[in-house]
Amino acid sequence: MSVYDARLGRRAVLAGGAALGLAGTVGCSNNGRGASSAGNDEASKTRIRPAYERYDGVKPDLAGAEYKIPDAFNKYPADPVQAITQAPGDGKPITVTTYTNTPIPPKLEQNTFWQEFNKRVGSPVQVNLTPSVDYDKKFATVVAGDQLGDIFTVGAVPQTPQMLAAKAVDLTAHLSGDNVKKYPYLANLPELAWNSGIFDGKIYGVPVPRGAISSQVMYSRGDILAAQGLKAEVKSSDDFLELCKALTNKKLNRFALATAPTQFVRNMFDVPNTWSKDGDKLVSSLEHEAQEEVLGILQQLWKSGYIHPDAYSGQNLDMKTRFANGSSPLVQDTFSGWPTYLQTMTDPKAEIAIIAPPKHDGSGKGTIWLGAPAIGVTAVSKKAESRVEALLGYLNFLATPFGTQEYLFRKFGLAGVHHRLVNGNPVLNAKGFSEVQLGLMYQADAPWTIFLPEHVGSAENQFNAMKGVVPTALDNPAAGLYSETGNRKNKQLNDAIGQVTDDIVQGRKPVSAWAPAVKKWKSDGGDKIAEELAQALKSSR
């Protein structure tokens, strides 16, 4: 997946996803030109794709497979198993090029976690972190300067397949089929996630799995709603407007929404998840007939003062702060944000609830968009090809699953230093929250697990919230596919359509400005992206 698509840009996040990541994602390519190529048929991909071997070392309190959601756990095992018996490193430095969505951690000299991490890896790990919103620009620079780390998160650059063929190790012989079982925790990664790392019949990267947990939903401060006698549910778009009105109180400096709820309103109208299939063609969701009605509702929310006035400025963290301190009791975000919200709540009695989207006309339930199977891909530099087994071992270490000693350390650091035990569960302290942010979860990770030790009952709450909306979620038929035009023009196209969206929502342009903007988007590259993705989809069957 293109890093820009996976994270969106700052404008898209702050505006509630106004700009869609519409370019093709990093995945099974067609030589980067939209033409078919050998090795993309299903039989070939089946031979290439790593075998799947699920880790069953710990039994969940709530099993999620039936609902297509992560397993949930109320307790971390008292005696976690040791998953890695020998440090994966070879003693030589491991350099990493990746991004982060959290503040840059303290340097190695002042970072106890980092020092201990290096000991457990068996190699000194040197992480070059870049804020996620700046990563694509940084990645293009390091590629051009031939300064990639030994392992690197793949960013959005032109001709990604060709770049990987030139710069990255072909991992097929190491990871295809049963070969992956040498790295059992990489074999535990979901099968669909691997599509994002396969190009022209070769495996060039290890995916960072997410799936349902990266689906966006509407969070609400259940405690604030309850205090006003309100429920965390709405039955129509009019009902949603009334809820926002009730939660907005200018005297208290309270605005219902931390950001514009663009995707949430789209979900009320069953707008497709980025793309929809029309025979052998793909049609952009920007062309959906309900988009102008969606924008009309968003414009009304802004005009009425229900959206925080700083929604279109500042940093992504600001929306989390508004929700945490109660100045905006509603915020649109991914399910994966739940732990951070719990950790940043200023009121110990604060409660999180999810508001499921209704049909706009009150005729039933709306449908959310299913998150992509992977949020990124990590490749191994050709310059480090002689160490490929040690580097894959390192990624295997980062993918050790919930219930292991290694997972406990990666996520929570050292007991008494980075976390304290609350009812037997690890809870990060301030030092831990600062030091463990090495971007490890964007290099490689285990399949997501719902584990929220900060508050008793939170894991079950999130599990039930996901259970209520994920089974019917709309998927993106082009997820994991690659378009060269999209990779080149995605940011430019997204910025342009996002700016028009912002202008309409904030009343600088009329809703009628949408249609010509979409027409321009199509002629500037959108139609070409659709063609290339449709061909890639056809070739991948």
Secondary structure, 3 states (H helix, E strand, C coil): CCHHHHHCCHHHHHCCCCCCCCCCCCCECCCCCCCCCCCCCHHHHHHHCECCCCCCCCCCCECCHHHCCCCECCCCCCCCECCCCCCCCCCCCEEEEEEECCCCCCCHHHCHHHHHHHHHHCCCEEEEEEEHHHHHHHHHHHHHCCCCCCEEECCCCCCHHHHHHHHECCCHHHHCEHHHHHCCCCCCCCHHHHHHHEECCEECCEEEECHHHHCEEEEEEHHHHHHCCCCCCCCCHHHHHHHHHHHCEHHHCECCECCCCHHHHHHHCCCCCCEEEECCEEEEHHHCCCHHHHHHHHHHHHHCCCECCCCCCCCHHHHHHHHHHCCCCEEEEEHHHHHHHHHHCCCCCCCEEEECCECCCCCCECCCECCCCEEEEEEEEHHHHHHHHHHHHHHHHHCCCCCEHHHHHHHHCCECCCEEEECCEEEECHHHHHHCCCCHHHCCCCCCCECCCCCCCHHHHHHHHHHHHCCCCECCCCCCECCHHHHHHHHHHHHHHHHHHHHHHCCCCCHHHHHHHHHHHHHHHHHHHHHHHHHHHHHHC
